[in-house]
Amino acid sequence: MERELFLQELRKLDLHGKDAKRLYNEISSLAMKYIQASEKAKRCAHYLSIEFLIGRVFYNNLLELGVLQEVSEILKEKGVDIALFEEIEDAALGNGGLGRLAACYMDSGAAVGIPLYGYGIRYKYGLFRQKFEDGFQKEVPDDWQRFGDPWSIRKEDEKQIIRFADMQVNAVPYDMPLIGKRVNVLRLYQAEGSENAEKISGVLYPPDDTEDGKLLRIRQEYFLSAAAIGDIVRAYEKRHGNDYKYFAAENSIQLNDTHPVFAIPELIRVLQERGQTFRSALKIAKQVFNYTNHTILPEALEHWNVRLLKKILPEIADILVKINTSAKYIHKKEGYTPQECAAASAYVHSRRAFSMANTAVFIANKINGVAEIHSEIIKRDLFAAEYAHHPEKFENVTNGVAQRRWLELANPELSALLDEQIGQEWRVHFEELNKLNAYTATEETLAEFIQVKGKKKEQLFRYIEKAEGVKIGGERIVYAQVKRLHEYKRQLMTAFALLRLYYDLKEGKLKDLTPSVFLFGAKSAPSYFRAKGIIKYINEIIKLINADTETNGRLTGVFVTEYNVSYAEKIVAAADVSLQVSTAGLEASGTGNMKFMMNGAVTLGTMDGANIEIVEKAGKENNYIFGAHVDEIENLRKGGYDPNGFLKEHLEWNKAVKTLIDGTFSDGGEGYFRELYNSLTIGASWHKPDHYFIFRDLDEYYQTILRVNAYYRFRADFVAN
């Protein structure tokens, strides 16, 4: 970037009378004038993801361009506070960890100079905007483009036609620069054409509880996959024409979970269209694709019905049949048992559907989980047959996060302290933070860190007061559980613990409780009944606690509205305690723990996901670990677990849990709380009572919260650890 020319033009820019939206577009467009994408490298990695949870790009891009501080100063001279652009909302083109991981990967690739190109969908509406009405989640359409999109460039001349049996759709790319040692590109495709065609890029994850909904999901996934493959092949053919012998050497395609797996049959289809045999196309595909598995949850392992595929994608369905036939032949030849053949089959007869995960595993050159424990589980259980015969295909790549956004941007005060102590090399090579070990014992460094943490809390509390209308006063220990709402993440367990804290405080059992605030942030999928019930229940508990003048000086709760990347930046910088309490074995990774950890919060959690690696790095003595390990959870699943027995033996917990049904709290007659109670004590649909083992870990969780709270009184020791 021609940095000085940009700053000169910015100094000349007339800001008088312009609102945040107009200034945002003018300053962003001015910066874009001086950003030139790096020439596309001959050898490239391509990252395909249905989600990219980008967040607000204005501050991040100016930071990456190295001009954020100068822009802030120039604007201040002109009477404009750069914080004005907080009004520009995030581009919520993702739901949670999957999409945020994709964004962090893209950021990091640019930072270290890897030619990495992302492919996704430019949804007209983001996930949804969240509102609370009487504690209930209400979804509002997220028209993120109403602020403009100055950081993207429409590439009309590179649009493609994507064909379905019943329609064709124009895939128009919008390129977003990713700035670092290289300027890479995130290419998001917008669907254009008929009204039905445009629905494809209308909204992330449309409901799929009807046939039309399932067909729209298939269209979305194929649209992304076909557009990406078309772009990659076109770039290759510019260099080599119809000679595909170099294709695998020059292209690596990473499938971020199962959503882009249609890229596999699509590449085979395209290569066959250009004269390759199925066998040679399959060979190329097996060299090109890699697959990241993000979950072992059955509901997230996609299976697409053959009838539906034949209805709109008959060629792709035929190729998937051929892939399945090849897999059966190869598996039999390699000595798979009949049981292994069935487990690894790309076609599942009982469902009359294709397993997108098994298809990816058969084709992929490399398969990875996203944390050490997760990678072991997929090798041992989910893909055990393939691992038994091809262990060389499996590896672990623990998720990571980009320090540029989650430390440099989110916490410039701590970043400055790190620079002062160990220099700036950590901004590129994060492992340099190990040098900090030599300084943590010094009183001066610890005092400075405590001061920084206090400042970040003040900033967060001011923002919460403005956004939520909740005033948080005084020095508090901040516990935070902010992540997608799902039962296995056990926000409900934290709700019970918070309620027990309140009861014990009221009864005088907690005379030395350090004043505490519990922060929740989460969105529930619109059709996830039980998750919506948990949100309502937490909000009812918070309403009770915050209204009690006897206790609210020592215990406060906040469920932040519209939790997103920008809100997360504020929370991770301020929190003291990161609550990572998923049922052991179910959280694939959980990147939130890393964001909190790099900002100096301690982890209070189970031995699950990336918590395990954090404990290995930081030492168990420097974390607060509780609960059953994965082997115990697996044994409990086999039998002998009695949640009702727990409630009979622990009257204090029975009292808390019974508030779901005893009239303490109201769900407005919607049945949420009764259904939650039944799921814990009777079971529901396909699962046994307390399927996520809340009661196994609940008392240990509560005691660990109290242990952290007590230790926090010794601040220097607390932050040193």
Order of alpha helices (4+ residues) and beta strands (2+ residues): alpha-alpha-beta-beta-alpha-alpha-beta-alpha-beta-beta-beta-beta-beta-beta-beta-alpha-alpha-alpha-beta-alpha-alpha-beta-beta-alpha-alpha-alpha-beta-beta-alpha-beta-alpha-alpha-beta-alpha-alpha-beta-alpha-beta-alpha-beta-alpha-beta-alpha-beta-alpha-beta-alpha-alpha-alpha-alpha-alpha-alpha
